[in-house]
Amino acid sequence: MINLLLCDDHRMVREGLKQILADAGDINVIGECADGAEALRQARILPIDVVLLDIAIPVHDGLEVLQQLKKEMPRLPVLILSTYPEKQYAARCYRLGASGYLNKSVDSDQLIIAIRKAAEGGMYVSSSMAETLATSLGQHATRLPHETLSQREYQVFKALASGTCVKDIADQLGLSPNTVSTYRSRILEKTGANNDVGIAMYAVKHQLITP
């Protein structure tokens, strides 16, 4: 039996996923949570084999939770579940140690296959993502500027690209405005953008946000 921790901030999504997984017969949802802090707490105390983690959760987002889990429990498989296209986050998730990246529109059979594969110590990669990963994760691949951003820089980058001001970003991430401004300066330097409009144009060009 595979003991799974399910983390998604929408109860209806969790209920639907639990039903799908119950039908599998060999997957037991041993814990569930709605935010990143609770995900970390439960992962530390429950006998978990796999974590199924939504990327867009409150308190600590999925990428922060993934990074912390891999730091504390490097052998614990973490599958990322997201509504975002693979091009936006998949490569970053795999670099942080995810065992798979699944869109929430994934077929239930593929979800179960991914969980079983992760529990066995393998990695799930969709056919549509395989070629992209082969390039972006290859030893000699040239990394795009946004792929060099740290996790916190990438959070600020996405917020700036979406038109969020520095003060609001600071409030959302629990940082000081000065700290966010420092991240902004690094982002401008790394992406070659001149201002927030340039950041937004860069994000649209690389399909990191929807125009």
C-alpha positions, -999 to +999 in steps of 0.1 A: +000+000+000+013+035-009+007+060+018+001+094+002+000+130+015-024+151-005-020+189-004-044+212-023-061+243-010-095+234-027-115+209-007-135+198-037-103+190-056-091+170-027-123+151-024-123+143-061-087+132-060-093+110-030-121+092-048-099+086-079-071+073-057-094+051-036-105+033-068-068+024-075-069-001-046-032+003-036-031+040-027-040+052+008-044+090+014-029+090+049-030+128+052-044+159+035-038+196+039-046+230+024-014+250+028+023+247+027+030+249+064+006+220+071+021+200+043+056+203+059+042+195+094+024+164+082+053+152+061+075+153+092+053+131+113+034+108+090+047+075+074+044+089+039+056+072+007+046+100-018+035+136-016+010+149-042+015+187-039-004+215-056+020+242-068-004+271-059-010+268-022-010+295+005+015+302+033+043+284+015+038+277-022+044+243-037+079+251-049+090+263-015+075+232+001+092+210-025+126+226-019+122+222+019+110+186+017+140+176-005+163+193+019+149+175+049+138+142+033+157+139+000+144+104-007+107+113-003+091+114-037+071+146-044+047+149-074+037+184-083+001+190-094-007+222-112-031+241-135-001+259-150+013+247-184+044+225-182+065+252-199+060+275-170+071+254-141+079+217-150+117+221-156+121+242-125+102+215-104+124+187-118+155+207-110+143+211-074+139+173-071+103+166-081+095+131-092+069+143-116+049+173-128+012+168-137-014+192-150-047+189-131-063+179-164-043+147-164-061+115-170-068+096-138-050+065-151-018+086-157-021+101-122-021+067-107+007+055-129+027+086-118+021+079-081+031+043-084+062+051-104+073+078-078+067+053-050+090+029-067+117+056-068+112+065-105+104+097-122+072+104-142+076+126-173+048+131-197+054+124-234+048+161-242+075+172-217+101+146-224+118+164-253+117+198-235+133+183-204+160+165-225+171+199-237+166+220-206+180+195-181+208+183-203+244+186-192+253+210-220+220+228-223+221+266-224+198+279-197+175+308-204+178+339-182+147+331-162+160+296-155+189+312-136+166+329-111+165+316-076+131+303-063+124+336-045+135+357-075+112+337-097+083+343-074+090+381-075+095+379-113+061+362-118+044+388-097+061+418-114+053+403-148+016+401-137+016+438-128+018+435-090+035+464-073+065+460-050+045+468-018+018+442-027+045+416-035+061+423-001+028+418+017+021+385-003+055+370+004+061+383+039+091+404+029+101+440+033+096+463+002+134+469+002+141+432+000+116+429-029+133+458-046+166+440-043+151+409-059+137+432-087+171+446-094+186+411-097+157+401-120+163+431-143+200+423-145+195+386-152+167+390-178+181+421-194+149+439-190+149+477-183+117+480-163+086+461-152+071+464-186+102+447-200+098+419-174+062+414-185+072+413-222+100+388-214+075+366-195+050+367-224+076+360-250+087+328-231+051+318-224+056+322-186+024+342-182-007+346-203-009+380-221 
